[in-house]
Amino acid sequence: MFEFLMGVEFLLLLLLVGVSGATGYAANHLKYVGESESRFRLWLKAAKVGVYIGTALIMVWALDIMIIFVNYGWLFIMDRVLNLLPLLSLPAAIVLIFALPNLSRETNKKSLLFFIVSIHVMTVGAILAFFLVTIDIPAIPNTKDLLIYGGALIISAGLLWLYHGRRIRILENRLPRFSIRIIRGAVYFVLVFGVAITGLVVSQKMSEFPGRMNMVHHHTADFGGGDSSLDENTNAHHDGHDSNSDSKPISVVELKGPQTDIPDKKYVLYAETKKIRLASGETIEAWTFNGQSPGPELVANEGDLVEVRLVNKNIDSGVTIHWHGVDVPNGEDGVPGMTQDAVMPGESYTYRFVVKEEGTHWYHSHQQSSIQVQKGLFGAFIIHPSSQHETKTMDTTIVAHDWITPDGRNIPALDTADTFQRKMVNPGTPVRLRLVNAGNLTRTFSLNGVPFKVVAIDGYELNEPGTLTTSLLRIGGGGRYDVEFIMPDTAVTLAMLMEGKPIGIVYSPDGHGKRNVLDEGEVLDITKYGSPAQTPFNTSTVFDRTFTLILDQTYFGVYNGEAGQQWVINGKTFPDTPTLMVKEGDLVKTTFVNRSFADHPMHLHGHHVQVISKNGKPISGSPLVLDTVNIEPGETFEVAFLANNPGLWMDHCHNLDHAQKGMTMHVAYENVYTPFAIGSETGNSPE
């Protein structure tokens, strides 16, 4: 519904630009008053029809916006009301109320001039409105936006008045030949086209990142209504310089795990290129950890000191490891240009940290992540409870991913299985399936043939989860669901549903069971699943900082030298996205509003967030503590966290293609700085 309404808005504004342009073209011909009566009446009629159609389109657009407001709320339409509505309605009102009623064949020059100019200003308003929706979204309107675009409309009115006034005076004495008018129009078109192309080329060049730049930008600081004095300290400490603050500046390299204690779990991961073969026989040119993808499953117990040594054998662009969903110290986070430099071929880097959570997590490279994760640099990271007892549970991890063939085809798979697989499980066996979505797109799973429960999401155990039979499970990019059931005497089918043929696994007592895919059902709403329990945050909590983040898209823009669709936060792409400023101990609330046509799984490094509400309603099921919150089009989520892990942290969309196109921001703690940088000169590209 939301996508439809926003699509209608786009089409209405596009049509309005076309109608306004045609109306302006017709009105322009009224200047040629020396032409015949019939021609004048024809152009006047065309202009009037255009005005009426344009006005009708504005009214339908306003109705569409009102429907969006009623169904989704003020945050979805505030820029439309405060920025677009004046640009569209004021010129149209002037034309209808003042200009059009005073125009006739015997009208004086001033009335004619007023009519032509007002219609052209109406055209300018439509173009500006379309520009704001497609290229430069003022997601959270401010006085600056109103002055810029309101001023542009007023200035254009003045310039048009001067231009058309001069042309009317000239045409009183001499009408140019039709051929001259055609040539003049062609020249104007070439000039406009040339200016547009020149502007595109210049803007592309200006958008290129410098060879070296800071990843955290405090000129975009958002204090969320909290104490803004910490900005002075953080700015000063960004490069390690002292300030007047009593607090000592802290480098991210100081925020590390234990460096001398003997590790409880120790691993070595070798990053290297290798060809892997999918179940269908398709060969993929992959980037792997220890020659496999997914990489080796790392296993630890809650409270363990884990040591992982990363060795880059031959990944030319460098590699790092980020521990997705594990709240490690900032210096172990694996973000090149923020917490370390990328590990280049022949180099190694050691991560050491104590795991303080449990559950299903995963690890992946954060260097050029939209490329490297897709090529296979990822694996599962399972943390068991410290008090876990031996059981006969069949515990298995299944990683969903999309592989790209050498000829550019996209092949979805579960691990490396791009066809249905069959596995034998004895009846009565407790089964735990750990579903990990390592892809960009939201994936829908079904489990058919047995009652089941979703016992954990993003590694966090749910409170009293209910039994499910026909529910579908939608997992956003980076998210994880743990599913449990007791193996029956008959076959059980796990399927990942897609357009075309699904893939999955059939579990059966003999290993030869027939697949039976459940491809229809209601998607499980995790905000209503399970039973409520006491939580640290709720709708009445008083927060130290509150942030509003509008997730949106532009239909066209430039980013780091490339033109195309952009993914924006509060109307901006990185590095102009907000930097959320906090200090240790703050209670922080963030409201995510998705006004785009795509899912955005928002992932905050170093912290877990508790979901407070969805679409304005408090959650009614089990407490939800997530590290990746998937926000679908038209949805609003309120989440909260305690700022208890000092550092500089990425907060980005885990559709990594969106992050690569600018949907990245940061949470910055007071007095923390980084000595690292990003850019072509540094070799660091965290996306």
LUMTINU-392051 format. One record per residue (C-alpha): z, x, y. Coordinates in steps of 0.25 Angstrom, whole numbers, plus 5000, padded with zeros to 4 digits. Layout:
ZXY;...
//
This chain:
500050005000;500450115010;499150195007;498350075009;498950045023;498850185027;497350185022;497150055030;497650125043;496750245041;495550155039;495850065051;496050185060;494750245055;494050115057;494650105071;494150245075;492750195071;492850065078;493450125090;492350235091;491250125089;491850045100;491950165109;490450195107;490150045110;491050045123;490350185127;489050115128;489550015139;489450125149;487950115148;487949995158;486550005161;486149965148;485749815144;486649705144;486449685130;486849825126;488049815135;488549695128;488249755114;489049875117;490149785123;490249695111;490249815102;491449875110;492149745110;492049725095;492449875093;493749845101;494049725094;493849785080;494649905084;495749825089;495749745076;495849875068;497049925077;497749795074;497449805059;497949945060;499249905066;499449795055;499249905045;500349985052;501249875053;501149845037;501449995035;502649985044;503149855037;503049915023;503350065025;504150075038;504050135052;503850285048;502550255042;501950195055;502750255067;501650345071;500650235070;501450145079;501850255089;500550335089;499350265084;499650115089;499650155104;498350235102;497650115095;498249995102;498350035117;496850075119;496449945111;497349855120;496749915133;495349885128;495749745123;496649705135;496049775147;494649835144;493849735136;494149605144;493649665157;492349715151;490949645153;489549675157;489849665172;491149755171;491349865181;491350005177;492850025177;493049915167;491949975158;492550105159;493950055155;493349985143;492550105138;493750195140;494750105133;493850085121;493650235120;495150255121;495350155110;494450245102;495250365105;496550295101;495950255088;495450405086;496850455089;497550355080;496650395069;496850545072;498350525071;498250455057;497350555051;497550685057;498850695066;499850605061;501050585071;501950545059;503250545068;502750505082;503350575094;503150575109;502150695107;501250615099;501250495108;500950585120;499850665113;499050545107;499350445118;499050555128;497650585121;497350435122;497650425137;496950555140;495750505132;495750385140;495650465153;494550555148;493750435143;493950365157;493350485164;492250505155;491750355154;491950335169;491050455172;490050405161;489950265167;489750325181;488550405176;487950295168;487950205180;486850295186;486050335174;486050295159;485750415149;484650395139;484950345125;484650485120;485550555130;486650465125;486450495111;486450645114;487650635122;488350565111;487950665101;488450775110;489750705111;489850685096;489550835093;490650875104;491650785097;491250835083;491250975088;492650965094;493150905081;492651015072;493151125082;494451055082;494551055067;494151195066;495151235076;496251155070;495951215057;496051355062;497351315070;498051255058;497951385049;499251445046;499551575052;499551695042;501151695043;502051585047;503451525045;503551415034;504651345042;504351295056;505451265065;504551205076;504451085067;505951075065;506450935062;507950925063;508050785057;509050745068;509950855065;510450975073;509251045079;509951165083;509751225069;508251245073;508651355083;509351435072;508251405061;507151455070;507851585074;508151605059;506851575054;506451725056;507851775053;508251795067;509651765072;510051655081;511251595088;511651525076;512951555069;512251535056;511551655049;510051645047;509751645032;508451685026;507851615014;507851745006;509351735007;509451595001;509251644986;509851614973;510851714966;510151844965;511051924956;511651834946;511051824932;510151714930;510351604920;508851574919;507751684921;506251664922;505051744925;503751664930;502451734930;501451674940;500051694935;498651634933;498251584920;497351484913;498051364907;497451264897;497751114899;497951024887;496550964889;495951104888;495751124903;495951264908;496651284921;496751404930;498251404932;499351484939;500551494930;501951534928;502051624915;500651584911;500951434910;500851314919;501851244920;502651374921;503751394911;504851284912;506051354918;507351294913;508751314919;510151244919;510851194932;511651314938;510751424932;510351544940;508851544938;507951664940;506451654940;505551774943;504151744948;503051844945;501751824951;500651884942;499351844948;499451724958;498751784970;499351694980;500751714976;501751624970;503251574971;504151474964;504751354970;505851284962;505451134964;506751044964;507651164962;508551184975;508551334975;509051424986;507951434997;507551574994;507151534980;506251414984;504951494981;504251454994;503351564999;503451595014;504851525014;505751575004;504851694998;503551754998;502551714988;502551804975;501251874975;500551934962;501352044956;502652004963;503851924958;504951844964;506251804958;506951664960;508451644957;509251524960;510351434953;509851294949;510751184954;510051064949;509451014936;508250944931;506750954931;506151044942;504951134943;504451264949;503151304956;502451404965;502651364980;501551464984;500251384987;500951284979;499851174980;498951274973;499951354964;500651234958;499351164955;498851294948;500151294939;501251374945;502351274942;503351244931;504551164927;506051204930;507051124922;508551134925;509551074915;510951024919;511951134917;512751044907;511551004899;511750984884;510851014873;509950884869;508850854861;508050804873;506550834873;506550894887;505150924892;504450954906;503150894910;502450944922;501350864928;500250944936;498850944940;497951054936;496651094943;495451144934;494551254939;493451154942;494451074951;494850964942;496250904943;496950894929;498350824929;499250874917;500650874912;500951024910;499651064905;499350944898;498150864904;498050764892;499050684884;499950764875;500750724863;502150774860;503150744848;504550694851;505550644841;506050504843;507350494849;507250624857;507650614871;506550664880;506550714894;505250724901;505250814914;504050764922;503650864933;502550834943;502050974947;500750914954;500450864968;500250714964;501250614960;501150584946;501450464938;502050464924;502350364914;503150364901;502750264890;503350224877;504850244880;505950204890;506250324899;507050364911;506850454923;508050534922;507850634933;506850654945;506650794952;507750844942;508850744947;509450654937;509350504940;510550414939;510450314928;508950304927;508450184921;507550164909;506050154912;504850114903;503650084912;503950154925;502950264930;503450394936;502850444948;503250594951;502750664964;502350804965;503450894961;504350784956;504950774942;505450664933;506350674921;506050564911;506950544898;506750454886;507050444871;505850474862;505550344855;504750334841;503450304848;502650384858;502950404873;501950434883;502150514896;500950494905;500550554919;499750444925;498450474933;497150414936;496350424924;496950474911;498450504911;499050624904;500450634897;501250654884;501450574872;502750594865;502850534851;503650564838;502450624831;501750684843;500550604841;500950474849;499850384856;499950394871;500250264878;500250284893;501050194903;500050194915;500650074922;502050044927;502950044939;503250184946;504650214945;505350204958;506350324957;507150274970;507550144961;507750214948;509150244942;510450204947;511050244961;512150344962;512950414973;512050504981;512350604993;511350525002;511050385005;510450295016;511750305024;511950455024;512050525037;511050635037;511050765046;509550765047;508450665044;506950685043;505750595043;504550655036;503250575037;502250625025;500850595029;499450645029;498350665038;496850635034;496350765041;496950885047;497051035047;498051115040;498051275038;496551285041;496151165032;495651025036;495950905028;497050805024;498450845028;499850805023;500850795034;502350785037;502650715050;501250725054;501250875052;500850985041;501551115039;501951195047;502151085057;502950995047;504450965050;505451075047;506750995043;507851075049;509251065041;510551145040;511351155028;512251035025;511250935032;511050795025;509550775027;508750655026;507250655025;506350535026;504950545019;503850455023;502550455016;501350405025;500250475017;499350425005;500050524996;501350554988;502150664994;503250724985;504150794995;504850914990;506050984998;506351124992;507751164990;508351024990;508450894983;508350764991;508950624988;508150504990;508850404999;507750295001;506350264998;505550175008;506850145016;507650095004;508750174997;508450214983;509150124973;509050204960;509650344956;509850444967;508550524968;508750674971;507350734972;506650864976;505250794977;505150664984;503850594981;503450504993;502350414990;501450355001;502150245010;503550295005;504750335013;505850425006;507250465012;507850585006;509050665009;509650805005;510750895009;510351025015;511051115006;510051225003;509751315015;508351365017;506951335021;506351235012;505051175010;504851015010;503450975006;502550884998;502450924984;501050874983;500751024986;499350994991;500150915002;501051025005;499851125006;499251035016;500551035025;501550935019;502651035020;503951055028;505251125027;506751105027;507351215035;508851255035;509651305047;509651455048;508651485036;507451565039;506351635030;505751765031;504451725024;503151655030;501951585025;500451615028;499251695023;499951825028;501151795019;500551745006;501551635007;500951495005;502051395001;501351265005;
//
